[in-house]
Amino acid sequence: MKFSRNALTGASPTTRRLAVFAVTLFIAVVPPLHASENLQRPDSDEIRLLERYGTAAQDLVNQGMDYLGIRYRFGGNSPETGLDCSGLVQNVFRNALGLDLPRTARDMARLGDKVGMDDLKPGDLVFFNTMRRAFSHVGIYMGEGRFLHAPSRGGKVRIEEMDTAYWTKRFNGARRLLPDAEAALPAMP
């Protein structure tokens, strides 16, 4: 399923949260289509780990949706007065998970595990070169090829497609700060 750029524009916050929740739950729970039919069912510890990852990612996505429309302000770290990209990410992670992240996108890029563009999951940090220097912009991957960010002067917090030429050309990498549930699962035969 592919959403158009404006598929949820004008939808209520509750509707947007439900749509993002459904996509995130589908990604986290449904096994790949190529999985063999004799897969073993995960044990209760594995299920709890998957649920914990899914819950943390969903909390980030839900919290991020609450910031849509907040105006951009360079150096901003408060929703009341405006947010820049790293101020947005700091607020979302602090309010959703209680994590205090560094103030700048460059410092955030030093955290967590590196993730390739093809392996992105909701809640991953995505970094871009928007100021002729690496890791000058950060956003939160929301799933379905979309990310949440505070764009630039005159803009507001919004969700954009990562596969546009502008963002693809400037992509610097991604980091996963949430525990990777799949890495903890045993290898399938």
Backbone as CSV, one residue per row, in Angstrom:
resi,resn,N_x,N_y,N_z,CA_x,CA_y,CA_z,C_x,C_y,C_z
1,MET,0.846,-1.162,0.000,0.000,0.000,0.000,0.892,1.226,0.000
2,LYS,0.555,2.211,-0.791,1.336,3.445,-0.873,0.377,4.599,-0.684
3,PHE,0.711,5.486,0.262,-0.108,6.657,0.494,0.370,7.782,-0.402
4,SER,-0.560,8.594,-0.855,-0.141,9.799,-1.560,0.388,10.774,-0.518
5,ARG,1.131,11.748,-0.959,1.761,12.710,-0.057,0.734,13.350,0.865
6,ASN,-0.448,13.637,0.370,-1.445,14.347,1.161,-2.600,13.449,1.589
7,ALA,-2.379,12.160,1.696,-3.462,11.231,1.991,-4.160,11.543,3.308
8,LEU,-3.422,11.999,4.300,-4.028,12.257,5.603,-4.121,13.743,5.925
9,THR,-3.833,14.592,4.961,-3.943,16.024,5.190,-5.397,16.357,5.483
10,GLY,-5.601,17.108,6.529,-6.950,17.496,6.903,-7.646,16.484,7.791
11,ALA,-7.043,15.312,7.974,-7.640,14.309,8.852,-7.420,14.736,10.299
12,SER,-8.291,14.285,11.164,-8.145,14.622,12.577,-6.897,13.935,13.134
13,PRO,-6.348,14.471,14.236,-5.186,13.819,14.853,-5.469,12.365,15.214
14,THR,-6.672,12.069,15.647,-7.020,10.692,15.990,-6.983,9.800,14.757
15,THR,-7.535,10.275,13.649,-7.527,9.502,12.403,-6.102,9.266,11.932
16,ARG,-5.251,10.315,11.987,-3.851,10.162,11.576,-3.151,9.145,12.470
17,ARG,-3.369,9.222,13.785,-2.738,8.275,14.703,-3.172,6.845,14.401
18,LEU,-4.473,6.653,14.154,-4.967,5.311,13.855,-4.360,4.775,12.567
19,ALA,-4.233,5.614,11.546,-3.645,5.179,10.276,-2.190,4.799,10.463
20,VAL,-1.437,5.629,11.172,-0.017,5.332,11.406,0.116,4.092,12.278
21,PHE,-0.756,3.942,13.279,-0.717,2.766,14.137,-0.943,1.499,13.318
22,ALA,-1.929,1.531,12.419,-2.230,0.350,11.606,-1.038,-0.028,10.740
23,VAL,-0.405,0.944,10.118,0.762,0.663,9.269,1.908,0.122,10.107
24,THR,2.181,0.757,11.251,3.281,0.321,12.115,3.027,-1.080,12.640
25,LEU,1.808,-1.365,13.070,1.474,-2.693,13.570,1.646,-3.733,12.475
26,PHE,1.203,-3.424,11.273,1.362,-4.342,10.146,2.837,-4.639,9.900
27,ILE,3.673,-3.604,9.875,5.107,-3.778,9.632,5.743,-4.619,10.727
28,ALA,5.356,-4.375,11.981,5.995,-5.050,13.110,5.525,-6.491,13.297
29,VAL,4.299,-6.815,12.894,3.720,-8.107,13.237,3.666,-9.096,12.077
30,VAL,3.376,-8.644,10.872,3.181,-9.553,9.749,4.528,-10.086,9.258
31,PRO,4.674,-11.408,9.162,5.935,-11.972,8.689,6.130,-11.701,7.206
32,PRO,7.382,-11.722,6.744,7.628,-11.512,5.315,6.902,-12.563,4.484
33,LEU,6.501,-12.186,3.278,5.765,-13.101,2.421,6.594,-14.307,1.998
34,HIS,7.917,-14.181,1.992,8.766,-15.278,1.546,9.121,-16.250,2.679
35,ALA,8.575,-16.042,3.872,8.892,-16.921,4.995,8.371,-18.327,4.714
36,SER,9.156,-19.321,5.106,8.740,-20.702,4.868,7.574,-21.054,5.787
37,GLU,6.842,-22.075,5.415,5.650,-22.411,6.175,5.943,-23.161,7.457
38,ASN,7.160,-23.672,7.625,7.464,-24.436,8.835,8.212,-23.595,9.863
39,LEU,7.913,-22.306,9.910,8.551,-21.438,10.894,8.072,-21.805,12.294
40,GLN,9.002,-21.710,13.236,8.628,-21.948,14.621,7.986,-20.687,15.176
41,ARG,7.020,-20.885,16.049,6.393,-19.748,16.682,7.351,-19.187,17.727
42,PRO,7.430,-17.860,17.841,8.332,-17.288,18.843,7.862,-17.631,20.251
43,ASP,8.819,-17.779,21.174,8.439,-18.046,22.558,7.989,-16.740,23.220
44,SER,7.543,-16.820,24.468,6.957,-15.652,25.134,7.966,-14.520,25.319
45,ASP,9.261,-14.825,25.552,10.265,-13.765,25.669,10.433,-13.026,24.350
46,GLU,10.413,-13.770,23.252,10.544,-13.155,21.934,9.324,-12.297,21.625
47,ILE,8.160,-12.772,21.984,6.933,-12.012,21.754,6.973,-10.717,22.557
48,ARG,7.401,-10.790,23.815,7.487,-9.583,24.643,8.473,-8.576,24.044
49,LEU,9.593,-9.058,23.512,10.577,-8.177,22.897,9.991,-7.492,21.663
50,LEU,9.291,-8.252,20.827,8.644,-7.675,19.647,7.587,-6.648,20.049
51,GLU,6.816,-6.961,21.076,5.783,-6.039,21.539,6.410,-4.763,22.092
52,ARG,7.529,-4.902,22.836,8.202,-3.738,23.409,8.732,-2.832,22.293
53,TYR,9.338,-3.430,21.266,9.824,-2.623,20.133,8.650,-1.924,19.449
54,GLY,7.594,-2.689,19.156,6.433,-2.110,18.489,5.792,-1.006,19.298
55,THR,5.735,-1.176,20.609,5.149,-0.157,21.477,5.993,1.100,21.477
56,ALA,7.315,0.972,21.602,8.200,2.140,21.609,8.117,2.881,20.282
57,ALA,8.157,2.157,19.181,8.062,2.791,17.860,6.716,3.492,17.710
58,GLN,5.653,2.850,18.153,4.325,3.448,18.051,4.222,4.696,18.923
59,ASP,4.829,4.660,20.116,4.821,5.844,20.983,5.520,7.022,20.300
60,LEU,6.640,6.745,19.628,7.353,7.808,18.905,6.498,8.372,17.776
61,VAL,5.885,7.491,17.004,5.057,7.929,15.880,3.871,8.748,16.397
62,ASN,3.192,8.265,17.415,2.048,8.993,17.972,2.465,10.357,18.501
63,GLN,3.549,10.387,19.261,4.026,11.646,19.819,4.394,12.613,18.693
64,GLY,5.073,12.106,17.671,5.464,12.946,16.543,4.270,13.576,15.841
65,MET,3.190,12.830,15.714,1.989,13.342,15.046,1.415,14.556,15.788
66,ASP,1.621,14.603,17.089,1.116,15.731,17.875,1.824,17.042,17.541
67,TYR,2.971,16.975,16.885,3.753,18.178,16.577,3.478,18.726,15.172
68,LEU,2.675,18.028,14.388,2.375,18.504,13.035,1.823,19.922,13.085
69,GLY,2.349,20.773,12.220,1.857,22.144,12.122,2.565,23.150,13.013
70,ILE,3.430,22.704,13.910,4.168,23.647,14.759,5.197,24.362,13.884
71,ARG,5.303,25.665,14.058,6.169,26.454,13.180,7.643,26.189,13.440
72,TYR,8.423,26.353,12.376,9.874,26.207,12.458,10.472,27.466,13.083
73,ARG,11.455,27.243,13.928,12.234,28.356,14.484,13.654,27.876,14.673
74,PHE,14.618,28.530,14.026,16.022,28.153,14.149,16.428,28.198,15.615
75,GLY,17.012,27.110,16.101,17.416,27.018,17.501,16.257,26.744,18.447
76,GLY,15.060,26.576,17.884,13.872,26.399,18.711,13.801,25.026,19.352
77,ASN,13.416,25.000,20.617,13.285,23.723,21.313,12.002,23.646,22.131
78,SER,11.045,24.495,21.802,9.774,24.492,22.512,8.625,24.549,21.506
79,PRO,7.642,23.670,21.659,6.488,23.710,20.751,5.744,25.048,20.810
80,GLU,5.792,25.709,21.943,5.078,26.969,22.100,5.710,28.092,21.281
81,THR,7.044,28.094,21.160,7.722,29.178,20.448,8.273,28.749,19.095
82,GLY,8.285,27.468,18.806,8.777,26.946,17.540,9.919,25.964,17.741
83,LEU,10.107,25.100,16.744,11.110,24.036,16.824,11.961,24.008,15.569
84,ASP,13.238,23.703,15.740,14.041,23.349,14.583,14.072,21.827,14.521
85,CYS,14.813,21.257,13.567,14.753,19.812,13.353,15.195,19.021,14.582
86,SER,16.323,19.409,15.181,16.808,18.643,16.333,15.967,18.919,17.575
87,GLY,15.416,20.126,17.684,14.505,20.426,18.798,13.257,19.565,18.728
88,LEU,12.750,19.344,17.521,11.595,18.459,17.328,11.931,17.043,17.775
89,VAL,13.046,16.509,17.278,13.434,15.141,17.611,13.655,15.004,19.117
90,GLN,14.323,15.975,19.726,14.528,15.944,21.182,13.197,15.852,21.925
91,ASN,12.256,16.718,21.562,10.951,16.741,22.231,10.203,15.432,22.068
92,VAL,10.185,14.888,20.851,9.451,13.651,20.603,10.046,12.505,21.415
93,PHE,11.364,12.329,21.387,11.993,11.232,22.121,11.847,11.407,23.634
94,ARG,11.957,12.631,24.119,11.814,12.873,25.556,10.390,12.573,26.015
95,ASN,9.411,13.074,25.267,8.022,12.912,25.697,7.472,11.515,25.449
96,ALA,7.945,10.831,24.425,7.445,9.489,24.122,8.153,8.415,24.926
97,LEU,9.482,8.541,25.085,10.267,7.459,25.683,11.088,7.869,26.901
98,GLY,11.098,9.154,27.226,11.903,9.618,28.342,13.396,9.671,28.041
99,LEU,13.772,9.671,26.743,15.180,9.732,26.351,15.591,11.170,26.087
100,ASP,16.701,11.586,26.681,17.256,12.912,26.414,18.355,12.778,25.381
101,LEU,18.122,13.317,24.211,19.078,13.256,23.110,19.908,14.537,23.073
102,PRO,21.083,14.482,22.429,21.894,15.692,22.272,21.128,16.770,21.496
103,ARG,21.615,18.004,21.541,20.909,19.132,20.942,21.031,19.222,19.431
104,THR,22.138,18.758,18.858,22.325,18.962,17.428,22.156,17.669,16.633
105,ALA,21.780,17.825,15.362,21.638,16.674,14.464,22.967,15.934,14.349
106,ARG,24.068,16.666,14.262,25.388,16.046,14.138,25.695,15.156,15.348
107,ASP,25.377,15.624,16.543,25.611,14.809,17.742,24.663,13.618,17.812
108,MET,23.435,13.798,17.355,22.481,12.685,17.322,22.967,11.584,16.378
109,ALA,23.649,11.986,15.304,24.116,11.023,14.298,25.190,10.088,14.858
110,ARG,25.734,10.400,16.009,26.759,9.553,16.633,26.152,8.472,17.529
111,LEU,24.851,8.499,17.714,24.166,7.571,18.612,23.631,6.362,17.858
112,GLY,23.339,5.316,18.593,22.618,4.168,18.049,23.380,3.369,17.012
113,ASP,22.618,2.538,16.317,23.165,1.652,15.290,22.868,2.213,13.910
114,LYS,23.850,2.119,12.994,23.632,2.549,11.619,22.591,1.660,10.957
115,VAL,21.770,2.277,10.128,20.705,1.565,9.424,20.713,2.030,7.975
116,GLY,20.608,1.091,7.045,20.518,1.441,5.634,19.125,1.897,5.268
117,MET,19.008,2.619,4.177,17.709,3.145,3.746,16.692,2.023,3.519
118,ASP,17.152,0.868,3.060,16.246,-0.243,2.809,15.804,-0.966,4.081
119,ASP,16.441,-0.665,5.206,16.129,-1.347,6.456,15.461,-0.440,7.483
120,LEU,14.994,0.709,7.071,14.387,1.659,8.000,13.117,1.103,8.633
121,LYS,12.945,1.444,9.917,11.733,1.097,10.659,11.215,2.355,11.340
122,PRO,9.903,2.404,11.620,9.366,3.566,12.324,10.149,3.826,13.615
123,GLY,10.455,5.105,13.834,11.211,5.510,15.011,12.688,5.739,14.746
124,ASP,13.205,5.275,13.597,14.612,5.504,13.268,14.832,6.987,12.972
125,LEU,16.025,7.473,13.300,16.402,8.836,12.941,16.973,8.820,11.530
126,VAL,16.574,9.768,10.708,17.094,9.888,9.346,17.809,11.234,9.229
127,PHE,18.971,11.216,8.558,19.827,12.398,8.491,20.065,12.814,7.045
128,PHE,20.197,14.128,6.869,20.354,14.702,5.543,21.397,15.820,5.575
129,ASN,22.008,16.049,4.415,22.931,17.152,4.220,22.159,18.254,3.521
130,THR,21.665,19.224,4.302,20.875,20.310,3.731,21.601,21.646,3.789
131,MET,22.781,21.658,4.415,23.513,22.924,4.586,24.972,22.778,4.141
132,ARG,25.183,21.915,3.156,26.525,21.645,2.633,27.461,21.083,3.698
133,ARG,26.874,20.357,4.643,27.667,19.606,5.619,26.847,18.399,6.061
134,ALA,27.547,17.306,6.265,26.877,16.054,6.641,26.118,16.219,7.959
135,PHE,25.018,15.495,8.047,24.212,15.431,9.264,23.750,16.812,9.745
136,SER,23.362,17.665,8.808,22.895,19.001,9.181,21.384,19.052,9.383
137,HIS,20.683,17.969,9.074,19.230,17.930,9.247,18.825,16.537,9.723
138,VAL,17.849,16.466,10.623,17.395,15.191,11.169,15.871,15.152,11.191
139,GLY,15.343,13.952,11.003,13.910,13.718,11.107,13.678,12.332,11.688
140,ILE,12.432,11.975,11.860,12.060,10.674,12.421,11.306,9.892,11.346
141,TYR,11.807,8.698,11.036,11.155,7.855,10.039,9.825,7.378,10.598
142,MET,8.752,7.528,9.792,7.397,7.189,10.238,6.869,5.902,9.622
143,GLY,7.595,5.329,8.662,7.110,4.158,7.956,6.611,4.549,6.577
144,GLU,6.470,3.540,5.689,5.935,3.759,4.353,6.717,4.798,3.563
145,GLY,8.040,4.932,3.817,8.864,5.857,3.058,8.674,7.321,3.422
146,ARG,8.134,7.586,4.597,7.838,8.956,5.013,8.578,9.296,6.292
147,PHE,8.896,10.576,6.463,9.546,11.011,7.693,8.966,12.332,8.177
148,LEU,9.056,12.535,9.482,8.567,13.736,10.154,9.765,14.640,10.409
149,HIS,9.603,15.942,10.132,10.696,16.866,10.398,10.192,18.294,10.476
150,ALA,11.053,19.155,11.016,10.817,20.598,11.015,11.701,21.147,9.903
151,PRO,11.124,21.576,8.775,11.887,21.804,7.554,12.845,23.002,7.560
152,SER,12.347,24.205,7.593,13.204,25.385,7.485,12.373,26.632,7.752
153,ARG,13.056,27.760,7.749,12.397,29.040,8.007,11.126,29.170,7.169
154,GLY,10.065,29.599,7.811,8.789,29.769,7.131,7.965,28.496,7.040
155,GLY,8.565,27.356,7.414,7.857,26.085,7.337,7.246,25.673,8.656
156,LYS,6.576,24.551,8.622,5.965,23.971,9.814,6.310,22.493,9.852
157,VAL,6.265,21.896,11.031,6.527,20.461,11.171,5.566,19.723,10.254
158,ARG,6.132,18.798,9.469,5.321,18.072,8.493,5.942,16.709,8.194
159,ILE,5.184,15.922,7.459,5.641,14.610,7.015,5.893,14.701,5.515
160,GLU,7.032,14.146,5.084,7.375,14.167,3.662,7.821,12.799,3.197
161,GLU,7.759,12.619,1.886,8.230,11.396,1.245,9.748,11.442,1.132
162,MET,10.417,10.353,1.515,11.874,10.309,1.420,12.365,10.064,0.004
163,ASP,11.495,9.539,-0.861,11.960,9.169,-2.199,11.896,10.305,-3.211
164,THR,11.618,11.527,-2.767,11.690,12.655,-3.696,13.159,12.920,-4.025
165,ALA,13.409,13.508,-5.163,14.794,13.758,-5.597,15.560,14.598,-4.578
166,TYR,14.910,15.600,-4.007,15.590,16.474,-3.043,16.139,15.678,-1.856
167,TRP,15.298,14.854,-1.233,15.712,14.135,-0.030,16.627,12.961,-0.355
168,THR,16.376,12.272,-1.439,17.228,11.146,-1.827,18.663,11.610,-2.064
169,LYS,18.810,12.725,-2.745,20.135,13.269,-3.051,20.887,13.686,-1.781
170,ARG,20.175,14.076,-0.736,20.793,14.617,0.475,20.852,13.630,1.643
171,PHE,20.338,12.422,1.448,20.311,11.428,2.532,21.737,11.071,2.966
172,ASN,22.001,11.187,4.295,23.320,10.868,4.866,23.353,9.539,5.592
173,GLY,22.212,9.021,5.969,22.168,7.778,6.714,21.096,7.827,7.784
174,ALA,21.026,6.752,8.546,20.010,6.645,9.594,20.605,5.935,10.797
175,ARG,19.984,6.156,11.943,20.408,5.516,13.189,19.177,4.976,13.886
176,ARG,19.348,3.800,14.480,18.275,3.191,15.260,18.645,3.297,16.734
177,LEU,17.796,3.974,17.492,18.014,4.121,18.926,17.189,3.120,19.722
178,LEU,16.142,2.590,19.107,15.313,1.585,19.775,16.002,0.236,19.657
179,PRO,15.795,-0.649,20.631,16.382,-1.993,20.503,15.792,-2.688,19.284
180,ASP,16.630,-3.346,18.526,16.180,-4.024,17.310,15.634,-5.391,17.676
181,ALA,14.318,-5.524,17.664,13.678,-6.760,18.071,14.115,-7.934,17.197
182,GLU,14.265,-7.706,15.899,14.623,-8.805,15.006,16.017,-9.348,15.300
183,ALA,16.935,-8.475,15.727,18.297,-8.928,16.019,18.316,-9.886,17.200
184,ALA,17.345,-9.762,18.087,17.312,-10.622,19.262,16.626,-11.961,19.011
185,LEU,15.968,-12.087,17.867,15.272,-13.335,17.560,16.259,-14.351,17.008
186,PRO,16.028,-15.644,17.275,16.933,-16.662,16.729,16.793,-16.738,15.211
187,ALA,17.865,-17.129,14.569,17.848,-17.282,13.097,16.906,-18.390,12.724
188,MET,16.177,-18.196,11.622,15.257,-19.217,11.138,16.025,-20.232,10.313
189,PRO,15.630,-21.519,10.417,16.334,-22.573,9.665,16.158,-22.435,8.175
